[in-house]
Amino acid sequence: MCSTYLIIGCSALIVYIALMVSAMLTDKEWKFGKNYISDLGVSKRPSTRYMFNGGCIVCGIVFALCMIGVIVSSEPTLPEYVMLILSVALGLFLAGVGLFPEDKITPHKIAAASYFIVRFAVLITMLLLDISNQQFILAAVTVVAIAVALICAKMLPFPTTEVIWVSLLGVVLLHYIVMI
């Protein structure tokens, strides 16, 4: 796979994570386990809103474009192609979360729910690719991450579970880094 696009795409995800964490830390009203992550996009603090929404939009678009670059510049197998198309959708739905903050209720819910569903589909596709490529350690990490997320979804309130599900982005990022 074309490593330049993957490096830029991974960098976009890292910047998104940094901006999201910065937004969490700068908004004194946002509380882990009490607030949804999307609450950052409608914060009373303009800097928090700009970091979160801007991070979602810019990083999502850059990530989607990079995944398109990987598709165009390489010859992915069918399973890799499916994973890359899902990754393009992941980036576009992330951008949608920022374009339609929580106060724009219906479009935001569609973008946010689609983002979570597609990220889960990306993880499952990556898991299948790991198994077929005999990358069993990476497959094990993915299985553990998915299991923890599903257990947390069953046992914890949604705002806490949402943060854990967002942390699954780190597992997705790990897969892309290994592909470089």
C-alpha atoms as a printed R data frame, in Angstrom:
    type eleno elety resid chain resno       x       y      z
1   ATOM     1    CA   MET     A     1   0.000   0.000  0.000
2   ATOM     2    CA   CYS     A     2   1.171   3.543 -0.675
3   ATOM     3    CA   SER     A     3   2.925   4.556  2.522
4   ATOM     4    CA   THR     A     4   2.844   8.345  1.893
5   ATOM     5    CA   TYR     A     5  -0.962   8.361  1.911
6   ATOM     6    CA   LEU     A     6  -1.044   6.066  4.932
7   ATOM     7    CA   ILE     A     7   1.396   8.289  6.847
8   ATOM     8    CA   ILE     A     8  -0.676  11.403  6.108
9   ATOM     9    CA   GLY     A     9  -3.899   9.541  6.963
10  ATOM    10    CA   CYS     A    10  -2.433   8.290 10.261
11  ATOM    11    CA   SER     A    11  -1.225  11.807 11.022
12  ATOM    12    CA   ALA     A    12  -4.759  13.125 10.445
13  ATOM    13    CA   LEU     A    13  -6.125  10.592 12.956
14  ATOM    14    CA   ILE     A    14  -3.442  11.535 15.488
15  ATOM    15    CA   VAL     A    15  -4.242  15.245 15.058
16  ATOM    16    CA   TYR     A    16  -7.972  14.483 15.490
17  ATOM    17    CA   ILE     A    17  -7.287  12.569 18.711
18  ATOM    18    CA   ALA     A    18  -5.057  15.404 20.000
19  ATOM    19    CA   LEU     A    19  -7.685  18.039 19.186
20  ATOM    20    CA   MET     A    20 -10.455  15.991 20.794
21  ATOM    21    CA   VAL     A    21  -8.427  15.477 23.984
22  ATOM    22    CA   SER     A    22  -7.473  19.172 24.007
23  ATOM    23    CA   ALA     A    23 -11.132  20.112 23.648
24  ATOM    24    CA   MET     A    24 -11.995  17.808 26.567
25  ATOM    25    CA   LEU     A    25  -9.289  19.318 28.751
26  ATOM    26    CA   THR     A    26 -10.085  22.969 27.972
27  ATOM    27    CA   ASP     A    27 -13.838  22.728 28.541
28  ATOM    28    CA   LYS     A    28 -14.261  22.908 32.318
29  ATOM    29    CA   GLU     A    29 -17.942  21.937 32.045
30  ATOM    30    CA   TRP     A    30 -17.280  18.718 30.105
31  ATOM    31    CA   LYS     A    31 -17.024  15.694 32.426
32  ATOM    32    CA   PHE     A    32 -15.895  12.188 31.519
33  ATOM    33    CA   GLY     A    33 -18.748   9.724 31.924
34  ATOM    34    CA   LYS     A    34 -21.337  12.486 32.204
35  ATOM    35    CA   ASN     A    35 -21.127  14.243 28.846
36  ATOM    36    CA   TYR     A    36 -21.154  12.889 25.331
37  ATOM    37    CA   ILE     A    37 -18.108  13.613 23.188
38  ATOM    38    CA   SER     A    38 -20.353  15.496 20.764
39  ATOM    39    CA   ASP     A    39 -21.173  17.949 23.568
40  ATOM    40    CA   LEU     A    40 -17.745  19.431 22.817
41  ATOM    41    CA   GLY     A    41 -19.074  20.597 19.440
42  ATOM    42    CA   VAL     A    42 -21.688  22.819 21.129
43  ATOM    43    CA   SER     A    43 -19.563  23.960 24.069
44  ATOM    44    CA   LYS     A    44 -19.994  27.456 25.476
45  ATOM    45    CA   ARG     A    45 -16.256  27.908 24.897
46  ATOM    46    CA   PRO     A    46 -15.613  28.861 21.262
47  ATOM    47    CA   SER     A    47 -12.090  27.399 21.331
48  ATOM    48    CA   THR     A    48 -13.495  24.016 22.397
49  ATOM    49    CA   ARG     A    49 -16.074  24.082 19.598
50  ATOM    50    CA   TYR     A    50 -13.442  25.041 17.018
51  ATOM    51    CA   MET     A    51 -11.019  22.337 18.164
52  ATOM    52    CA   PHE     A    52 -13.639  19.607 18.156
53  ATOM    53    CA   ASN     A    53 -15.714  20.513 15.101
54  ATOM    54    CA   GLY     A    54 -12.723  21.732 13.091
55  ATOM    55    CA   GLY     A    55 -10.757  18.617 14.025
56  ATOM    56    CA   CYS     A    56 -13.607  16.365 12.928
57  ATOM    57    CA   ILE     A    57 -14.069  18.185  9.625
58  ATOM    58    CA   VAL     A    58 -10.453  18.692  8.559
59  ATOM    59    CA   CYS     A    59  -9.077  15.399  9.849
60  ATOM    60    CA   GLY     A    60 -12.042  13.431  8.502
61  ATOM    61    CA   ILE     A    61 -11.683  14.902  5.017
62  ATOM    62    CA   VAL     A    62  -7.887  14.497  4.960
63  ATOM    63    CA   PHE     A    63  -8.222  10.900  6.154
64  ATOM    64    CA   ALA     A    64 -10.866  10.089  3.509
65  ATOM    65    CA   LEU     A    65  -8.750  11.652  0.744
66  ATOM    66    CA   CYS     A    66  -5.695   9.693  1.888
67  ATOM    67    CA   MET     A    67  -7.627   6.422  1.783
68  ATOM    68    CA   ILE     A    68  -8.772   7.308 -1.748
69  ATOM    69    CA   GLY     A    69  -5.100   7.956 -2.546
70  ATOM    70    CA   VAL     A    70  -4.184   4.486 -1.277
71  ATOM    71    CA   ILE     A    71  -6.898   2.919 -3.451
72  ATOM    72    CA   VAL     A    72  -5.821   4.805 -6.577
73  ATOM    73    CA   SER     A    73  -2.069   4.362 -6.113
74  ATOM    74    CA   SER     A    74  -2.022   0.676 -5.193
75  ATOM    75    CA   GLU     A    75  -3.608  -2.562 -6.251
76  ATOM    76    CA   PRO     A    76  -5.536  -3.645 -3.160
77  ATOM    77    CA   THR     A    77  -6.999  -7.105 -2.910
78  ATOM    78    CA   LEU     A    78 -10.791  -7.277 -2.655
79  ATOM    79    CA   PRO     A    79 -10.758  -7.465  1.181
80  ATOM    80    CA   GLU     A    80  -8.285  -4.547  1.338
81  ATOM    81    CA   TYR     A    81 -10.452  -2.607 -1.101
82  ATOM    82    CA   VAL     A    82 -13.517  -3.148  1.101
83  ATOM    83    CA   MET     A    83 -11.553  -1.997  4.167
84  ATOM    84    CA   LEU     A    84 -10.293   1.090  2.319
85  ATOM    85    CA   ILE     A    85 -13.777   2.023  1.036
86  ATOM    86    CA   LEU     A    86 -15.103   1.664  4.593
87  ATOM    87    CA   SER     A    87 -12.190   3.861  5.734
88  ATOM    88    CA   VAL     A    88 -13.186   6.552  3.231
89  ATOM    89    CA   ALA     A    89 -16.714   6.424  4.642
90  ATOM    90    CA   LEU     A    90 -15.273   6.588  8.183
91  ATOM    91    CA   GLY     A    91 -13.458   9.824  7.347
92  ATOM    92    CA   LEU     A    92 -16.519  11.342  5.695
93  ATOM    93    CA   PHE     A    93 -18.786  10.484  8.639
94  ATOM    94    CA   LEU     A    94 -16.194  11.966 11.024
95  ATOM    95    CA   ALA     A    95 -16.315  15.172  8.957
96  ATOM    96    CA   GLY     A    96 -20.113  14.995  9.162
97  ATOM    97    CA   VAL     A    97 -19.970  14.944 12.972
98  ATOM    98    CA   GLY     A    98 -18.109  18.277 12.868
99  ATOM    99    CA   LEU     A    99 -20.208  19.775 10.064
100 ATOM   100    CA   PHE     A   100 -23.427  18.975 11.912
101 ATOM   101    CA   PRO     A   101 -22.851  19.619 15.629
102 ATOM   102    CA   GLU     A   102 -25.204  18.228 18.226
103 ATOM   103    CA   ASP     A   103 -27.599  21.184 17.984
104 ATOM   104    CA   LYS     A   104 -28.420  20.055 14.434
105 ATOM   105    CA   ILE     A   105 -30.048  16.976 15.880
106 ATOM   106    CA   THR     A   106 -31.054  14.715 12.991
107 ATOM   107    CA   PRO     A   107 -28.007  15.190 10.716
108 ATOM   108    CA   HIS     A   108 -25.711  14.884 13.720
109 ATOM   109    CA   LYS     A   109 -27.305  11.643 14.890
110 ATOM   110    CA   ILE     A   110 -27.036  10.180 11.400
111 ATOM   111    CA   ALA     A   111 -23.362  11.177 11.053
112 ATOM   112    CA   ALA     A   112 -22.394  10.064 14.579
113 ATOM   113    CA   ALA     A   113 -24.239   6.728 14.432
114 ATOM   114    CA   SER     A   114 -22.839   6.026 10.955
115 ATOM   115    CA   TYR     A   115 -19.324   6.878 12.193
116 ATOM   116    CA   PHE     A   116 -19.584   4.343 15.032
117 ATOM   117    CA   ILE     A   117 -21.120   1.635 12.829
118 ATOM   118    CA   VAL     A   118 -18.574   2.096 10.041
119 ATOM   119    CA   ARG     A   119 -15.656   2.152 12.495
120 ATOM   120    CA   PHE     A   120 -16.881  -1.175 13.879
121 ATOM   121    CA   ALA     A   121 -17.140  -2.527 10.290
122 ATOM   122    CA   VAL     A   122 -13.580  -1.319  9.600
123 ATOM   123    CA   LEU     A   123 -12.363  -3.162 12.708
124 ATOM   124    CA   ILE     A   124 -14.123  -6.381 11.706
125 ATOM   125    CA   THR     A   125 -12.709  -6.128  8.176
126 ATOM   126    CA   MET     A   126  -9.228  -5.490  9.575
127 ATOM   127    CA   LEU     A   127  -9.616  -8.479 11.885
128 ATOM   128    CA   LEU     A   128 -10.506 -10.731  8.950
129 ATOM   129    CA   LEU     A   129  -7.545  -9.362  6.973
130 ATOM   130    CA   ASP     A   130  -5.234  -9.974  9.952
131 ATOM   131    CA   ILE     A   131  -6.379 -13.570 10.227
132 ATOM   132    CA   SER     A   132  -6.036 -14.205  6.483
133 ATOM   133    CA   ASN     A   133  -2.556 -12.601  6.519
134 ATOM   134    CA   GLN     A   134  -1.614 -14.628  9.622
135 ATOM   135    CA   GLN     A   135  -1.007 -11.493 11.705
136 ATOM   136    CA   PHE     A   136  -2.334 -13.172 14.815
137 ATOM   137    CA   ILE     A   137  -0.961 -10.727 17.392
138 ATOM   138    CA   LEU     A   138  -2.679  -7.808 15.684
139 ATOM   139    CA   ALA     A   139  -5.833  -9.924 15.346
140 ATOM   140    CA   ALA     A   140  -5.700 -10.683 19.075
141 ATOM   141    CA   VAL     A   141  -5.367  -6.981 19.931
142 ATOM   142    CA   THR     A   142  -8.411  -6.252 17.777
143 ATOM   143    CA   VAL     A   143 -10.457  -9.054 19.360
144 ATOM   144    CA   VAL     A   144  -9.612  -7.806 22.864
145 ATOM   145    CA   ALA     A   145 -10.468  -4.202 21.926
146 ATOM   146    CA   ILE     A   146 -13.803  -5.234 20.415
147 ATOM   147    CA   ALA     A   147 -14.614  -7.452 23.410
148 ATOM   148    CA   VAL     A   148 -13.820  -4.660 25.894
149 ATOM   149    CA   ALA     A   149 -15.953  -2.220 23.909
150 ATOM   150    CA   LEU     A   150 -18.901  -4.611 23.772
151 ATOM   151    CA   ILE     A   151 -18.649  -5.457 27.485
152 ATOM   152    CA   CYS     A   152 -18.468  -1.757 28.362
153 ATOM   153    CA   ALA     A   153 -21.474  -1.054 26.144
154 ATOM   154    CA   LYS     A   154 -23.441  -3.579 28.149
155 ATOM   155    CA   MET     A   155 -22.248  -2.514 31.623
156 ATOM   156    CA   LEU     A   156 -21.563   1.238 31.558
157 ATOM   157    CA   PRO     A   157 -23.651   4.349 30.832
158 ATOM   158    CA   PHE     A   158 -23.448   5.500 27.217
159 ATOM   159    CA   PRO     A   159 -21.309   8.631 27.724
160 ATOM   160    CA   THR     A   160 -18.567   6.439 29.241
161 ATOM   161    CA   THR     A   161 -19.009   3.741 26.614
162 ATOM   162    CA   GLU     A   162 -18.804   6.361 23.864
163 ATOM   163    CA   VAL     A   163 -15.323   7.424 25.011
164 ATOM   164    CA   ILE     A   164 -14.220   3.789 25.058
165 ATOM   165    CA   TRP     A   165 -15.619   3.250 21.561
166 ATOM   166    CA   VAL     A   166 -13.780   6.363 20.351
167 ATOM   167    CA   SER     A   167 -10.586   4.901 21.799
168 ATOM   168    CA   LEU     A   168 -11.052   2.012 19.353
169 ATOM   169    CA   LEU     A   169  -9.786   4.525 16.822
170 ATOM   170    CA   GLY     A   170  -6.378   3.780 18.330
171 ATOM   171    CA   VAL     A   171  -6.716   0.148 17.238
172 ATOM   172    CA   VAL     A   172  -7.682   1.281 13.736
173 ATOM   173    CA   LEU     A   173  -4.663   3.599 13.760
174 ATOM   174    CA   LEU     A   174  -2.403   0.724 14.848
175 ATOM   175    CA   HIS     A   175  -3.554  -1.300 11.834
176 ATOM   176    CA   TYR     A   176  -2.800   1.527  9.412
177 ATOM   177    CA   ILE     A   177   0.647   2.027 10.957
178 ATOM   178    CA   VAL     A   178   1.409  -1.686 10.520
179 ATOM   179    CA   MET     A   179   0.348  -1.367  6.853
180 ATOM   180    CA   ILE     A   180   3.008   1.327  6.289
